[in-house]
């Protein structure tokens, strides 16, 4: 097996967080895409959740980035 289950789950967490942050970010940046923020329910909820999802994505991506280092050192 090339990747363990935890590595696959971490990858999907990063991918899903990226899509959610991209949807809300496009809604914030371009007024024509305001309808994308309805994925979160309301634009206010998108504004609240955007930073939290971003932090979760950063943590998961950092774990994914440092995973190969234990084999190098």
Contact map, one row per residue, 1 for C-alpha under 8 A:
1111000000000000000000000000000000000000000000000000000000000000000000000
1111000000000000000000000000000000000000000000000000000000000000000000000
1111101100000000000000000000000000000000000000000000000000000000000000000
1111111100000000000000000000000000000000000000000000000000000000000000000
0011111110000000000000000000000000000000000000000000000000000000000000000
0001111111000000000000000000000000000000000000000000000000000000000000000
0011111111100000000000000000000000000000000000000000000000000001000000000
0011111111110000000000000000000000000000000000000000000000000000000000000
0000111111111000000000000000000000000000000000000000000000000000000000000
0000011111111100000000000000000000000000000000000000000000011011000000000
0000001111111110000000000000000000000000000000000000000000011001000000000
0000000111111111000000000000000000000000000000000000000000000000000000000
0000000011111111100000000000000000000000000000000000000010010000000000000
0000000001111111110000000000000000000000000000000000000010011000000000000
0000000000111111111000000000000000000000000000000000000000000000000000000
0000000000011111111100000000000000000000000000000000000000000000000000000
0000000000001111111110000000000000000000000000000000110110000000000000000
0000000000000111111111000000000000000000000000000000010010000000000000000
0000000000000011111111100000000000000000000000000000000000000000000000000
0000000000000001111111110000000000000000000000000100100000000000000000000
0000000000000000111111111000000000000000000000000100110000000000000000000
0000000000000000011111111100000000000000000000000000000000000000000000000
0000000000000000001111111110000000011010000000000000000000000000000000000
0000000000000000000111111111000000011000000001100100000000000000000000000
0000000000000000000011111111100000000000000000000100000000000000000000000
0000000000000000000001111111110011010000000000000000000000000000000000000
0000000000000000000000111111111111111000000000000000000000000000000000000
0000000000000000000000011111111011000000000000000000000000000000000000000
0000000000000000000000001111111000000000000000000000000000000000000000000
0000000000000000000000000111111111000000000000000000000000000000000000000
0000000000000000000000000011111111000000000000000000000000000000000000000
0000000000000000000000000010011111100000000000000000000000000000000000000
0000000000000000000000000111011111111000000000000000000000000000000000000
0000000000000000000000000111011111111100001000000000000000000000000000000
0000000000000000000000000010000111111100000000000000000000000000000000000
0000000000000000000000110110000011111110000000000000000000000000000000000
0000000000000000000000110010000011111111111001000000000000000000000000000
0000000000000000000000000000000001111111111001000000000000000000000000000
0000000000000000000000100000000000011111110000000000000000000000000000000
0000000000000000000000000000000000001111111011000000000000000000000000000
0000000000000000000000000000000000001111111011000000000000000000000000000
0000000000000000000000000000000000001111111111000000000000000000000000000
0000000000000000000000000000000001001101111111100000000000000000000000000
0000000000000000000000000000000000000000011111110000000000000000000000000
0000000000000000000000000000000000000001111111111000000000000000000000000
0000000000000000000000010000000000001101111111111100000000000000000000000
0000000000000000000000010000000000000000001111111110000000000000000000000
0000000000000000000000000000000000000000000111111111000000000000000000000
0000000000000000000000000000000000000000000011111111100000000000000000000
0000000000000000000110011000000000000000000001111111110000000000000000000
0000000000000000000000000000000000000000000000111111111000000000000000000
0000000000000000000000000000000000000000000000011111111100000000000000000
0000000000000000100110000000000000000000000000001111111110000000000000000
0000000000000000110010000000000000000000000000000111111111000000000000000
0000000000000000000000000000000000000000000000000011111111100000000000000
0000000000000000100000000000000000000000000000000001111111110000000000000
0000000000001100110000000000000000000000000000000000111111111000000000000
0000000000000000000000000000000000000000000000000000011111111100000000000
0000000000000000000000000000000000000000000000000000001111111110000000000
0000000001101100000000000000000000000000000000000000000111111111000000000
0000000001100100000000000000000000000000000000000000000011111111100000000
0000000000000000000000000000000000000000000000000000000001111111110000000
0000000001000000000000000000000000000000000000000000000000111111111000000
0000001001100000000000000000000000000000000000000000000000011111111000000
0000000000000000000000000000000000000000000000000000000000001111111100000
0000000000000000000000000000000000000000000000000000000000000111111111000
0000000000000000000000000000000000000000000000000000000000000011111111000
0000000000000000000000000000000000000000000000000000000000000000111111110
0000000000000000000000000000000000000000000000000000000000000000011111111
0000000000000000000000000000000000000000000000000000000000000000011111111
0000000000000000000000000000000000000000000000000000000000000000000111111
0000000000000000000000000000000000000000000000000000000000000000000111111
0000000000000000000000000000000000000000000000000000000000000000000011111
